[in-house]
């Protein structure tokens, strides 16, 4: 869902993250970094969706695992950004999602 929100209100998203990272080294690269994140999120969405299909229909976990791994990389990027912005409560929330993601990868393997 977050990728749809980012794309549907691109200007608002850029403004929000520009403000969030205004005192960091990332403040001049927000649009480029958001594009990078959106591409990762779309990749994760595609692979997880296809992976769910293959998991249910063909009982194979390979594509779902790739989707979960892309999702984990995306969450690590979010986590690094929150740490750079010194948003420690935000980083803590992302860490919970990351741990659940890792558990999902473990269960798929």
N, C-alpha and C positions, 0 to 999 in steps of 0.2 A: 504494500500500500504506500509506503513512503516514497517509492520511485514515482508513482502516479502523482502524488502531492507535489513533489519537486518539479516535475515537468509541467503540470497544469498551472502552477504559479511560480514560474521561473524567476521573474523579477523580485517577487516577494522573498523567495528562497535565497537569492543572491544577497538581497538587502539584510535578511536575518543573519546569514552566516558572515557577511561583511562586518556587521556589528559584533557578532560573537567572537570573531578573530581579530578585532581592530587593534589590539595591542600585541600582536604576535607577528612572527616572520611570514605567516601565511596570508596576511590581509591583502596583499596585492595580487594573489593568485586564486582568489575565491572562485571565479567563473570556470577556470581551467580545472581546478580540483573538484568542483561540483560535477562537471562533465565526466571526469574520471570516475567519480563515485556512482553517478547514474549509469554509466556503462557497466560497471561491476554489478550493480543491483539488477539491471536488466539481464545480464548473463546468468546471475544466480537464479532469477525468476524463471528464465527459460529452462535451465538445466534441472531445477527442482521440479518444475511442472512436468517436463518430459520424464524425469526420473520417477515421479509418482506413477505415471502411466506404465512405464516399464516394470516398476516394482510390483504393481497390482496385476498387470496382464501377463508379463513374461517372467516374473519372479527373478529379475536381475537388478542388482543394486549399483552397478557401475556409474550410470549417468546421475543417479540421485546423489551418490557420493561426490561426484565432481561438483554438483550444484551446492552441496553443503560445504565443500572446501572453498568454493568461490565466496559463499556467504561468510565463512569464517575470515577470509582475507578482507572482505568488506568491513566486517565488524572490527578487525584489528586496525584498519585505517581510521574508522570512527573513534576508536579508543585512543589512538595516537593523537588525533586532532583534539579530543577533549582534554587530554593531558597537556598538550601544548597550550591550550586556552586556559589551563588551570581550572577547568570545570570538573572538580573531583566527584561531586554527586552524579553528574552525567556520565563520567567514566565508569563509576561503580555500576550504574544501570546497564551500560553496554557490556560490562564484564559478565553480568548475570546471563545475558543473551549469548555471549561468546561461550560460556561454560555449557549452556544447554546445546549450543551448536556442536561443540566437541563431543558431547554425549551422543548426539544424533549421528555424527560420523562414526563413532565407536560402534554404535548399534548396527549401523549399515555394514560394517566390516565384520 
